[in-house]
Amino acid sequence: MSDVPEQTRFPTLDTTPIPVIPDNVPKAVLELPDNQAEFPLVEAVEGPGAIAIASLNKQTGRNILDPGFVNTAATSSSITFIDGVKGVLRYRGYPIEQLATSSNFLEVAWLLIYGELPTEREFEAFDQRVRAKYLVHEGVLTYIQTLPRDVHPMVALAGALSTLAAYNPHILNPLDPQQVEDATITLIAQMPTIIAATYKHSIGQAFIYPLRELSYVDNFLNMMFSDKASEYTIEPVLSKSLERLLILHEDHEQNASTSTVRNVGSTHADMVASIVAGVTALSGPRHGGANEAVLAMLEDIRSSGDSVQSFVNRVKNREEGVNLMGFGHRVYKNYDPRARLVKESAHDVLEALGVQDDLLDIAGELEAIALADEYFIERRLYPNVDFYTGVIYKAMGFPTGMFTVLFALGRLPGWIAHWRELVQDPTTKILRPQQVYTGSLERDYPAKFVGIRPIRRSRR
Ligand code: SDX
């Protein structure tokens, strides 16, 4: 497209490698029965610092054991800050409440990826480059047509995203800055197109092509909900509410799927492969899959005819398979600020869309009971981002199976920002944890089996 401004030289992040720790910092002393070791203390700009234990095994012959990395910082990062006790979330220092209210999805994507808010010219060029790449290779659509119609949308997304590597071989070198830029634009521009195409395929409707004159979110809504037989009018409240939800999901520091993207990126696998890994990690019900599970939970409560209190009692009794989905968080030991923002808008969005849904009332009753119950209070369990989003997505017209796909669409810029921060850091090592071995000691193959179980040969 000739009127697309020439590519703005996107500022690559001045990723400072993990700071070399000076010798004169305070030390932590580890007393062992047979040894003593000292480790420098590393301070954060904000939030908890760390004990830098890179020399632990060398000094003590031991590793640390920290299942789930509850106490382990795997990296330093300057992208997102969370204070789980105060319920604070900031992208590059900007509070989520301000970005969700005043910014837009692509501007926040630029902020996360490049570290600063874009100038007007930078934003225009970025927006134009994304619009220029909305269209996917026809081969991607052909792949989608081969899928079963009832495939889970997250499975369809992971598969279709993978094909971007097949049709865009020039964006796969993680060490070529231009290819990293091209991969960034291609993924951001084409994920909505892929998502809408998989949805149209699932309902047996013709695919709706992207329109470059439409903004990012409007283009996505048009591909999702317009059809070949009628004009589709994009409701501003729908577009604005979806944009706000996508911003709320754009990053969340070292969560499980972002850590997966970083892990895969640390092998110098390409950005597409790393993002596909993030999508698969996100699909789990303990993580991004929770928004879909919350709606199922609310519908089960409604159809059971039992009281909400009796459901809460079943959760507290730890009945098999009975979980309070959308509650609890590894970091937030207070109300998830995103959940607060989603809840605040839920009633307005449903009212503006003219949707009545008693599931929202059930969710409100469930929250009120849980927040007043000692079982949840002592475990510091609060609603997380997934608790209310499903009710809104449902009111917007998205099928339940797509809720986690919408989470992935929102999270994509954060995944890319973390991948770039890691790959561009020359000190990054391949992420390869140690273990504490608890298996058998050395033993020999039983003599009585020798000669009896030869390596199986194929029989013609
Ligand atoms: C996301 O990390 C991120 O940032 C993720 C995310 C992001 O933006 O990327 O914020 C998105 O994944 C949000 C979380 C969505 N998942 C759910 O809503 C699923 C339900 N929540 C739980 O599975 C759980 O709370 C986790 C997985 C979210 C967090 O688990 P942790 O930190 O490992 O905590 P835990 O399992 O050790 O639980 C501590 C205690 C336990 O009780 P005790 O054994 O100590 O008596 O709290 C209990 C748990 O049984 N508990 C719950 C509970 N979550 C934890 N009890 C009832 N209902 C729950 N939901």
Residues whose N, C-alpha, C, O or C-beta is under 5 A from the ligand:
A	BS01	SDX	H252 N255 A256 P285 R286 H287 G288 A290 N323 L324 M325 G326 F327 G328 H329 R330 R379 N384 D386
